[in-house]
Amino acid sequence: MVDSDTVIRMRGVIGKLARQLNTSATGEGLTPTQASVLGLISGRGPLGLAELAELEGVNPTMLSRVVGKLTEWS
């Protein structure tokens, strides 16, 4: 079991990483969601839209828009 101090430290690290991702993503012209989708695909390989939507915590319609923008960008 994880103690509360570890959880607090993990939240701090995750927050810092999220801020860094937001900064780097917007610097490259990507939204944080676009950067996250690319990171998932890069780390896990090809994913179906339904699985990717579930992993991202977004609805499939929103994910389709994100993927569409990424396709236009490439």
N, CA, C and O atoms as a CHARMM CRD file, in Angstrom:
* protein
*
  296
    1    1 MET  N      0.84900  -1.18800   0.00000 PROA 1      0.00000
    2    1 MET  CA     0.00000   0.00000   0.00000 PROA 1      0.00000
    3    1 MET  C      0.89100   1.24700   0.00000 PROA 1      0.00000
    4    1 MET  O      1.94300   1.26600   0.63700 PROA 1      0.00000
    5    2 VAL  N      0.46600   2.26600  -0.70600 PROA 2      0.00000
    6    2 VAL  CA     1.21300   3.52200  -0.80200 PROA 2      0.00000
    7    2 VAL  C      0.76800   4.44400   0.32700 PROA 2      0.00000
    8    2 VAL  O     -0.42700   4.64000   0.54500 PROA 2      0.00000
    9    3 ASP  N      1.74500   5.01100   1.04600 PROA 3      0.00000
   10    3 ASP  CA     1.38600   5.91800   2.13800 PROA 3      0.00000
   11    3 ASP  C      1.06000   7.31500   1.60600 PROA 3      0.00000
   12    3 ASP  O      1.33500   7.62700   0.44700 PROA 3      0.00000
   13    4 SER  N      0.47700   8.14200   2.45700 PROA 4      0.00000
   14    4 SER  CA     0.01300   9.46400   2.02300 PROA 4      0.00000
   15    4 SER  C      1.16200  10.38600   1.62200 PROA 4      0.00000
   16    4 SER  O      0.98600  11.21800   0.73300 PROA 4      0.00000
   17    5 ASP  N      2.33300  10.26300   2.25100 PROA 5      0.00000
   18    5 ASP  CA     3.48200  11.09000   1.85600 PROA 5      0.00000
   19    5 ASP  C      3.92000  10.78000   0.42700 PROA 5      0.00000
   20    5 ASP  O      4.25900  11.68200  -0.33800 PROA 5      0.00000
   21    6 THR  N      3.91000   9.50200   0.08200 PROA 6      0.00000
   22    6 THR  CA     4.28300   9.10200  -1.27400 PROA 6      0.00000
   23    6 THR  C      3.27700   9.64400  -2.27900 PROA 6      0.00000
   24    6 THR  O      3.66100  10.12300  -3.34600 PROA 6      0.00000
   25    7 VAL  N      2.01400   9.57200  -1.95000 PROA 7      0.00000
   26    7 VAL  CA     0.97100  10.09000  -2.83400 PROA 7      0.00000
   27    7 VAL  C      1.15200  11.59200  -3.04800 PROA 7      0.00000
   28    7 VAL  O      1.02300  12.07800  -4.17200 PROA 7      0.00000
   29    8 ILE  N      1.44200  12.31400  -1.99900 PROA 8      0.00000
   30    8 ILE  CA     1.64500  13.76700  -2.09900 PROA 8      0.00000
   31    8 ILE  C      2.84500  14.07500  -2.98800 PROA 8      0.00000
   32    8 ILE  O      2.78000  14.96600  -3.83500 PROA 8      0.00000
   33    9 ARG  N      3.94100  13.34000  -2.79600 PROA 9      0.00000
   34    9 ARG  CA     5.13200  13.55400  -3.63200 PROA 9      0.00000
   35    9 ARG  C      4.84400  13.20300  -5.08800 PROA 9      0.00000
   36    9 ARG  O      5.28200  13.90900  -5.99600 PROA 9      0.00000
   37   10 MET  N      4.11300  12.11800  -5.31300 PROA 10     0.00000
   38   10 MET  CA     3.77300  11.72100  -6.68200 PROA 10     0.00000
   39   10 MET  C      2.91700  12.78100  -7.36500 PROA 10     0.00000
   40   10 MET  O      3.12600  13.08300  -8.53900 PROA 10     0.00000
   41   11 ARG  N      1.96800  13.34100  -6.64800 PROA 11     0.00000
   42   11 ARG  CA     1.12800  14.40300  -7.22000 PROA 11     0.00000
   43   11 ARG  C      1.97100  15.59900  -7.62700 PROA 11     0.00000
   44   11 ARG  O      1.74500  16.19600  -8.68000 PROA 11     0.00000
   45   12 GLY  N      2.94700  15.94900  -6.79100 PROA 12     0.00000
   46   12 GLY  CA     3.83200  17.07000  -7.12300 PROA 12     0.00000
   47   12 GLY  C      4.63000  16.79700  -8.38000 PROA 12     0.00000
   48   12 GLY  O      4.75500  17.66600  -9.24300 PROA 12     0.00000
   49   13 VAL  N      5.17200  15.59300  -8.48900 PROA 13     0.00000
   50   13 VAL  CA     5.95700  15.22600  -9.67500 PROA 13     0.00000
   51   13 VAL  C      5.07600  15.21200 -10.91300 PROA 13     0.00000
   52   13 VAL  O      5.47600  15.70800 -11.96600 PROA 13     0.00000
   53   14 ILE  N      3.89100  14.65200 -10.79700 PROA 14     0.00000
   54   14 ILE  CA     2.97200  14.59600 -11.93800 PROA 14     0.00000
   55   14 ILE  C      2.57400  16.00400 -12.36800 PROA 14     0.00000
   56   14 ILE  O      2.49900  16.29000 -13.56200 PROA 14     0.00000
   57   15 GLY  N      2.32200  16.87700 -11.40900 PROA 15     0.00000
   58   15 GLY  CA     1.99000  18.26300 -11.73900 PROA 15     0.00000
   59   15 GLY  C      3.12400  18.96000 -12.47200 PROA 15     0.00000
   60   15 GLY  O      2.89900  19.68500 -13.44100 PROA 15     0.00000
   61   16 LYS  N      4.34800  18.73400 -11.99800 PROA 16     0.00000
   62   16 LYS  CA     5.51400  19.34400 -12.64900 PROA 16     0.00000
   63   16 LYS  C      5.66700  18.81200 -14.07100 PROA 16     0.00000
   64   16 LYS  O      5.91500  19.57900 -15.00200 PROA 16     0.00000
   65   17 LEU  N      5.52200  17.50500 -14.23600 PROA 17     0.00000
   66   17 LEU  CA     5.61900  16.92400 -15.58000 PROA 17     0.00000
   67   17 LEU  C      4.52000  17.45300 -16.49500 PROA 17     0.00000
   68   17 LEU  O      4.76900  17.72400 -17.67000 PROA 17     0.00000
   69   18 ALA  N      3.32000  17.59900 -15.97100 PROA 18     0.00000
   70   18 ALA  CA     2.21100  18.12600 -16.77600 PROA 18     0.00000
   71   18 ALA  C      2.50600  19.55600 -17.22900 PROA 18     0.00000
   72   18 ALA  O      2.23100  19.91100 -18.37500 PROA 18     0.00000
   73   19 ARG  N      3.06200  20.37300 -16.34000 PROA 19     0.00000
   74   19 ARG  CA     3.39900  21.74600 -16.72700 PROA 19     0.00000
   75   19 ARG  C      4.48900  21.76500 -17.79600 PROA 19     0.00000
   76   19 ARG  O      4.42600  22.55300 -18.74000 PROA 19     0.00000
   77   20 GLN  N      5.48600  20.89900 -17.64500 PROA 20     0.00000
   78   20 GLN  CA     6.54200  20.82300 -18.65100 PROA 20     0.00000
   79   20 GLN  C      5.98500  20.36100 -19.99100 PROA 20     0.00000
   80   20 GLN  O      6.35700  20.89200 -21.03700 PROA 20     0.00000
   81   21 LEU  N      5.10000  19.37800 -19.96200 PROA 21     0.00000
   82   21 LEU  CA     4.48700  18.89700 -21.19500 PROA 21     0.00000
   83   21 LEU  C      3.67600  20.00100 -21.85100 PROA 21     0.00000
   84   21 LEU  O      3.76000  20.19600 -23.06300 PROA 21     0.00000
   85   22 ASN  N      2.89300  20.72300 -21.06300 PROA 22     0.00000
   86   22 ASN  CA     2.09900  21.81900 -21.62300 PROA 22     0.00000
   87   22 ASN  C      2.98700  22.86200 -22.27400 PROA 22     0.00000
   88   22 ASN  O      2.66900  23.35900 -23.35400 PROA 22     0.00000
   89   23 THR  N      4.08600  23.19600 -21.63500 PROA 23     0.00000
   90   23 THR  CA     5.00800  24.18700 -22.17300 PROA 23     0.00000
   91   23 THR  C      5.64100  23.69700 -23.46500 PROA 23     0.00000
   92   23 THR  O      5.69000  24.43300 -24.45000 PROA 23     0.00000
   93   24 SER  N      6.12600  22.46100 -23.47000 PROA 24     0.00000
   94   24 SER  CA     6.78900  21.95100 -24.67100 PROA 24     0.00000
   95   24 SER  C      5.78600  21.69700 -25.78800 PROA 24     0.00000
   96   24 SER  O      6.10300  21.90900 -26.95800 PROA 24     0.00000
   97   25 ALA  N      4.59800  21.25200 -25.45100 PROA 25     0.00000
   98   25 ALA  CA     3.59100  20.97400 -26.47500 PROA 25     0.00000
   99   25 ALA  C      3.15600  22.25300 -27.17000 PROA 25     0.00000
  100   25 ALA  O      3.04900  22.29300 -28.39600 PROA 25     0.00000
  101   26 THR  N      2.90800  23.29100 -26.39400 PROA 26     0.00000
  102   26 THR  CA     2.46000  24.53300 -27.01600 PROA 26     0.00000
  103   26 THR  C      3.60100  25.19500 -27.77100 PROA 26     0.00000
  104   26 THR  O      3.35500  25.91400 -28.74000 PROA 26     0.00000
  105   27 GLY  N      4.83200  24.97400 -27.35800 PROA 27     0.00000
  106   27 GLY  CA     5.98900  25.51300 -28.07400 PROA 27     0.00000
  107   27 GLY  C      6.15900  24.87000 -29.43600 PROA 27     0.00000
  108   27 GLY  O      6.74300  25.47000 -30.33800 PROA 27     0.00000
  109   28 GLU  N      5.65700  23.66400 -29.59400 PROA 28     0.00000
  110   28 GLU  CA     5.73700  22.95100 -30.86500 PROA 28     0.00000
  111   28 GLU  C      4.46100  23.10900 -31.68200 PROA 28     0.00000
  112   28 GLU  O      4.35000  22.54700 -32.77200 PROA 28     0.00000
  113   29 GLY  N      3.51100  23.85900 -31.17500 PROA 29     0.00000
  114   29 GLY  CA     2.26200  24.05500 -31.89100 PROA 29     0.00000
  115   29 GLY  C      1.24200  22.95500 -31.64500 PROA 29     0.00000
  116   29 GLY  O      0.24700  22.86300 -32.36300 PROA 29     0.00000
  117   30 LEU  N      1.47600  22.11900 -30.63600 PROA 30     0.00000
  118   30 LEU  CA     0.54200  21.04500 -30.29600 PROA 30     0.00000
  119   30 LEU  C     -0.22900  21.41500 -29.04000 PROA 30     0.00000
  120   30 LEU  O      0.28000  22.12300 -28.17200 PROA 30     0.00000
  121   31 THR  N     -1.45500  20.93300 -28.95200 PROA 31     0.00000
  122   31 THR  CA    -2.18500  21.05100 -27.70000 PROA 31     0.00000
  123   31 THR  C     -1.66800  19.97000 -26.76300 PROA 31     0.00000
  124   31 THR  O     -1.04500  19.01100 -27.21900 PROA 31     0.00000
  125   32 PRO  N     -1.91100  20.10200 -25.46700 PROA 32     0.00000
  126   32 PRO  CA    -1.49500  19.03600 -24.54800 PROA 32     0.00000
  127   32 PRO  C     -2.10200  17.67500 -24.91200 PROA 32     0.00000
  128   32 PRO  O     -1.43300  16.64800 -24.78900 PROA 32     0.00000
  129   33 THR  N     -3.34800  17.66200 -25.35300 PROA 33     0.00000
  130   33 THR  CA    -3.97900  16.40100 -25.73500 PROA 33     0.00000
  131   33 THR  C     -3.30300  15.80500 -26.96000 PROA 33     0.00000
  132   33 THR  O     -3.07100  14.59700 -27.00700 PROA 33     0.00000
  133   34 GLN  N     -2.98300  16.62900 -27.95000 PROA 34     0.00000
  134   34 GLN  CA    -2.28100  16.12800 -29.13300 PROA 34     0.00000
  135   34 GLN  C     -0.93100  15.54000 -28.75300 PROA 34     0.00000
  136   34 GLN  O     -0.55700  14.47400 -29.24100 PROA 34     0.00000
  137   35 ALA  N     -0.19800  16.22700 -27.88500 PROA 35     0.00000
  138   35 ALA  CA     1.09900  15.73000 -27.44800 PROA 35     0.00000
  139   35 ALA  C      0.95100  14.42200 -26.68500 PROA 35     0.00000
  140   35 ALA  O      1.76800  13.51600 -26.84600 PROA 35     0.00000
  141   36 SER  N     -0.07500  14.31400 -25.86500 PROA 36     0.00000
  142   36 SER  CA    -0.31000  13.09800 -25.10100 PROA 36     0.00000
  143   36 SER  C     -0.65200  11.92400 -26.01600 PROA 36     0.00000
  144   36 SER  O     -0.15900  10.81400 -25.82000 PROA 36     0.00000
  145   37 VAL  N     -1.48900  12.17200 -27.00700 PROA 37     0.00000
  146   37 VAL  CA    -1.84900  11.12600 -27.97600 PROA 37     0.00000
  147   37 VAL  C     -0.60200  10.64400 -28.71200 PROA 37     0.00000
  148   37 VAL  O     -0.39800   9.43900 -28.86400 PROA 37     0.00000
  149   38 LEU  N      0.21900  11.56100 -29.16100 PROA 38     0.00000
  150   38 LEU  CA     1.45100  11.17100 -29.84500 PROA 38     0.00000
  151   38 LEU  C      2.36600  10.37300 -28.91700 PROA 38     0.00000
  152   38 LEU  O      2.99700   9.40600 -29.34600 PROA 38     0.00000
  153   39 GLY  N      2.43600  10.77100 -27.66500 PROA 39     0.00000
  154   39 GLY  CA     3.25200  10.04500 -26.69800 PROA 39     0.00000
  155   39 GLY  C      2.76200   8.62900 -26.47500 PROA 39     0.00000
  156   39 GLY  O      3.56300   7.69800 -26.38600 PROA 39     0.00000
  157   40 LEU  N      1.45100   8.45900 -26.38500 PROA 40     0.00000
  158   40 LEU  CA     0.88800   7.11800 -26.21000 PROA 40     0.00000
  159   40 LEU  C      1.18700   6.23400 -27.41500 PROA 40     0.00000
  160   40 LEU  O      1.60200   5.08500 -27.26400 PROA 40     0.00000
  161   41 ILE  N      0.97600   6.76800 -28.59700 PROA 41     0.00000
  162   41 ILE  CA     1.20700   5.99300 -29.81200 PROA 41     0.00000
  163   41 ILE  C      2.68300   5.64600 -29.93900 PROA 41     0.00000
  164   41 ILE  O      3.03900   4.52800 -30.31100 PROA 41     0.00000
  165   42 SER  N      3.52400   6.59900 -29.63200 PROA 42     0.00000
  166   42 SER  CA     4.96200   6.37200 -29.72800 PROA 42     0.00000
  167   42 SER  C      5.42200   5.32100 -28.72800 PROA 42     0.00000
  168   42 SER  O      6.28700   4.50400 -29.04400 PROA 42     0.00000
  169   43 GLY  N      4.85600   5.33100 -27.53200 PROA 43     0.00000
  170   43 GLY  CA     5.26900   4.38700 -26.50400 PROA 43     0.00000
  171   43 GLY  C      4.66200   3.01100 -26.62700 PROA 43     0.00000
  172   43 GLY  O      5.29700   2.01900 -26.26700 PROA 43     0.00000
  173   44 ARG  N      3.44300   2.93100 -27.13000 PROA 44     0.00000
  174   44 ARG  CA     2.72400   1.65600 -27.16600 PROA 44     0.00000
  175   44 ARG  C      2.57400   1.06600 -28.55800 PROA 44     0.00000
  176   44 ARG  O      2.18900  -0.09300 -28.71300 PROA 44     0.00000
  177   45 GLY  N      2.87700   1.86600 -29.56700 PROA 45     0.00000
  178   45 GLY  CA     2.66800   1.37800 -30.92700 PROA 45     0.00000
  179   45 GLY  C      1.25600   1.67700 -31.38600 PROA 45     0.00000
  180   45 GLY  O      0.52700   2.42200 -30.73100 PROA 45     0.00000
  181   46 PRO  N      0.87200   1.09900 -32.50400 PROA 46     0.00000
  182   46 PRO  CA    -0.46500   1.37000 -33.05700 PROA 46     0.00000
  183   46 PRO  C     -1.57400   1.01700 -32.05900 PROA 46     0.00000
  184   46 PRO  O     -1.54200  -0.02600 -31.40700 PROA 46     0.00000
  185   47 LEU  N     -2.54600   1.91300 -31.96400 PROA 47     0.00000
  186   47 LEU  CA    -3.70700   1.71700 -31.08600 PROA 47     0.00000
  187   47 LEU  C     -4.96900   2.03100 -31.86800 PROA 47     0.00000
  188   47 LEU  O     -4.96800   2.91000 -32.73100 PROA 47     0.00000
  189   48 GLY  N     -6.02900   1.32600 -31.57400 PROA 48     0.00000
  190   48 GLY  CA    -7.32700   1.64500 -32.15800 PROA 48     0.00000
  191   48 GLY  C     -7.88000   2.90700 -31.52200 PROA 48     0.00000
  192   48 GLY  O     -7.48800   3.27300 -30.41300 PROA 48     0.00000
  193   49 LEU  N     -8.78700   3.57200 -32.21700 PROA 49     0.00000
  194   49 LEU  CA    -9.35700   4.81800 -31.69500 PROA 49     0.00000
  195   49 LEU  C    -10.09400   4.61000 -30.37500 PROA 49     0.00000
  196   49 LEU  O    -10.00300   5.44800 -29.47800 PROA 49     0.00000
  197   50 ALA  N    -10.81800   3.50800 -30.25100 PROA 50     0.00000
  198   50 ALA  CA   -11.56600   3.26600 -29.00900 PROA 50     0.00000
  199   50 ALA  C    -10.61200   3.10100 -27.83200 PROA 50     0.00000
  200   50 ALA  O    -10.84200   3.66500 -26.76200 PROA 50     0.00000
  201   51 GLU  N     -9.54100   2.33100 -28.02500 PROA 51     0.00000
  202   51 GLU  CA    -8.57500   2.13400 -26.94400 PROA 51     0.00000
  203   51 GLU  C     -7.86000   3.43900 -26.61000 PROA 51     0.00000
  204   51 GLU  O     -7.65100   3.76000 -25.44000 PROA 51     0.00000
  205   52 LEU  N     -7.49100   4.18000 -27.63600 PROA 52     0.00000
  206   52 LEU  CA    -6.80900   5.45200 -27.43200 PROA 52     0.00000
  207   52 LEU  C     -7.71500   6.44800 -26.70000 PROA 52     0.00000
  208   52 LEU  O     -7.26000   7.16700 -25.81000 PROA 52     0.00000
  209   53 ALA  N     -8.98000   6.48700 -27.07200 PROA 53     0.00000
  210   53 ALA  CA    -9.93600   7.37600 -26.39500 PROA 53     0.00000
  211   53 ALA  C    -10.06300   7.00700 -24.92500 PROA 53     0.00000
  212   53 ALA  O    -10.12700   7.88200 -24.06200 PROA 53     0.00000
  213   54 GLU  N    -10.09900   5.71300 -24.64300 PROA 54     0.00000
  214   54 GLU  CA   -10.19800   5.26200 -23.25600 PROA 54     0.00000
  215   54 GLU  C     -8.94300   5.64200 -22.46700 PROA 54     0.00000
  216   54 GLU  O     -9.04000   6.13000 -21.34100 PROA 54     0.00000
  217   55 LEU  N     -7.78000   5.42000 -23.05300 PROA 55     0.00000
  218   55 LEU  CA    -6.52400   5.75400 -22.38100 PROA 55     0.00000
  219   55 LEU  C     -6.40100   7.25500 -22.11700 PROA 55     0.00000
  220   55 LEU  O     -5.87000   7.67000 -21.08700 PROA 55     0.00000
  221   56 GLU  N     -6.89300   8.05600 -23.04800 PROA 56     0.00000
  222   56 GLU  CA    -6.82600   9.51600 -22.91600 PROA 56     0.00000
  223   56 GLU  C     -7.92700  10.06600 -22.02700 PROA 56     0.00000
  224   56 GLU  O     -7.82900  11.18700 -21.52700 PROA 56     0.00000
  225   57 GLY  N     -8.97100   9.28100 -21.83200 PROA 57     0.00000
  226   57 GLY  CA   -10.09000   9.75600 -21.02600 PROA 57     0.00000
  227   57 GLY  C    -10.94200  10.78100 -21.74700 PROA 57     0.00000
  228   57 GLY  O    -11.50800  11.67800 -21.12200 PROA 57     0.00000
  229   58 VAL  N    -11.03300  10.64900 -23.07000 PROA 58     0.00000
  230   58 VAL  CA   -11.86800  11.55000 -23.87000 PROA 58     0.00000
  231   58 VAL  C    -12.86700  10.71600 -24.65900 PROA 58     0.00000
  232   58 VAL  O    -12.68300   9.51200 -24.84200 PROA 58     0.00000
  233   59 ASN  N    -13.92000  11.36900 -25.12000 PROA 59     0.00000
  234   59 ASN  CA   -14.89900  10.62100 -25.91000 PROA 59     0.00000
  235   59 ASN  C    -14.36000  10.41900 -27.32800 PROA 59     0.00000
  236   59 ASN  O    -13.52000  11.19200 -27.78800 PROA 59     0.00000
  237   60 PRO  N    -14.83500   9.39100 -28.01200 PROA 60     0.00000
  238   60 PRO  CA   -14.32900   9.07500 -29.35200 PROA 60     0.00000
  239   60 PRO  C    -14.46200  10.22100 -30.35500 PROA 60     0.00000
  240   60 PRO  O    -13.60600  10.37300 -31.22700 PROA 60     0.00000
  241   61 THR  N    -15.50900  11.02300 -30.24700 PROA 61     0.00000
  242   61 THR  CA   -15.68200  12.14500 -31.16400 PROA 61     0.00000
  243   61 THR  C    -14.55700  13.16000 -30.99000 PROA 61     0.00000
  244   61 THR  O    -13.99300  13.64500 -31.97000 PROA 61     0.00000
  245   62 MET  N    -14.23700  13.47600 -29.74200 PROA 62     0.00000
  246   62 MET  CA   -13.14900  14.40900 -29.46100 PROA 62     0.00000
  247   62 MET  C    -11.82400  13.84000 -29.94800 PROA 62     0.00000
  248   62 MET  O    -11.00800  14.56000 -30.52300 PROA 62     0.00000
  249   63 LEU  N    -11.61000  12.55100 -29.71800 PROA 63     0.00000
  250   63 LEU  CA   -10.36800  11.93700 -30.16300 PROA 63     0.00000
  251   63 LEU  C    -10.25700  11.96500 -31.68300 PROA 63     0.00000
  252   63 LEU  O     -9.17200  12.19100 -32.21800 PROA 63     0.00000
  253   64 SER  N    -11.35500  11.74100 -32.37700 PROA 64     0.00000
  254   64 SER  CA   -11.33400  11.80500 -33.84500 PROA 64     0.00000
  255   64 SER  C    -10.88800  13.18500 -34.32300 PROA 64     0.00000
  256   64 SER  O    -10.14200  13.29800 -35.29500 PROA 64     0.00000
  257   65 ARG  N    -11.34600  14.22800 -33.64000 PROA 65     0.00000
  258   65 ARG  CA   -10.92700  15.58900 -33.99400 PROA 65     0.00000
  259   65 ARG  C     -9.42700  15.78100 -33.75100 PROA 65     0.00000
  260   65 ARG  O     -8.72700  16.37500 -34.57100 PROA 65     0.00000
  261   66 VAL  N     -8.94700  15.27600 -32.62000 PROA 66     0.00000
  262   66 VAL  CA    -7.51900  15.39500 -32.28400 PROA 66     0.00000
  263   66 VAL  C     -6.68300  14.67600 -33.33500 PROA 66     0.00000
  264   66 VAL  O     -5.70700  15.22800 -33.84300 PROA 66     0.00000
  265   67 VAL  N     -7.06400  13.44900 -33.65900 PROA 67     0.00000
  266   67 VAL  CA    -6.32500  12.66900 -34.65600 PROA 67     0.00000
  267   67 VAL  C     -6.39800  13.34600 -36.02000 PROA 67     0.00000
  268   67 VAL  O     -5.41500  13.35400 -36.76100 PROA 67     0.00000
  269   68 GLY  N     -7.55200  13.91200 -36.35600 PROA 68     0.00000
  270   68 GLY  CA    -7.69200  14.63100 -37.61800 PROA 68     0.00000
  271   68 GLY  C     -6.73400  15.80100 -37.70700 PROA 68     0.00000
  272   68 GLY  O     -6.10200  16.01800 -38.74100 PROA 68     0.00000
  273   69 LYS  N     -6.62500  16.56100 -36.61500 PROA 69     0.00000
  274   69 LYS  CA    -5.68600  17.70100 -36.59800 PROA 69     0.00000
  275   69 LYS  C     -4.24000  17.22200 -36.71000 PROA 69     0.00000
  276   69 LYS  O     -3.42900  17.85000 -37.39100 PROA 69     0.00000
  277   70 LEU  N     -3.92000  16.12900 -36.05500 PROA 70     0.00000
  278   70 LEU  CA    -2.56500  15.58700 -36.13900 PROA 70     0.00000
  279   70 LEU  C     -2.25200  15.11400 -37.55600 PROA 70     0.00000
  280   70 LEU  O     -1.13500  15.28000 -38.04600 PROA 70     0.00000
  281   71 THR  N     -3.24200  14.53100 -38.19800 PROA 71     0.00000
  282   71 THR  CA    -3.04800  14.07700 -39.58000 PROA 71     0.00000
  283   71 THR  C     -2.81700  15.25200 -40.52000 PROA 71     0.00000
  284   71 THR  O     -1.98300  15.17800 -41.42300 PROA 71     0.00000
  285   72 GLU  N     -3.56000  16.34300 -40.30400 PROA 72     0.00000
  286   72 GLU  CA    -3.36400  17.55400 -41.11900 PROA 72     0.00000
  287   72 GLU  C     -1.99200  18.15300 -40.87500 PROA 72     0.00000
  288   72 GLU  O     -1.36800  18.68000 -41.79600 PROA 72     0.00000
  289   73 TRP  N     -1.51800  18.07500 -39.63300 PROA 73     0.00000
  290   73 TRP  CA    -0.26000  18.68800 -39.21900 PROA 73     0.00000
  291   73 TRP  C      0.94700  17.95500 -39.79200 PROA 73     0.00000
  292   73 TRP  O      1.98600  18.56200 -40.04900 PROA 73     0.00000
  293   74 SER  N      0.80400  16.64500 -39.99100 PROA 74     0.00000
  294   74 SER  CA     1.97500  15.84700 -40.40200 PROA 74     0.00000
  295   74 SER  C      2.34800  15.99100 -41.83700 PROA 74     0.00000
  296   74 SER  O      3.31000  15.37100 -42.29000 PROA 74     0.00000
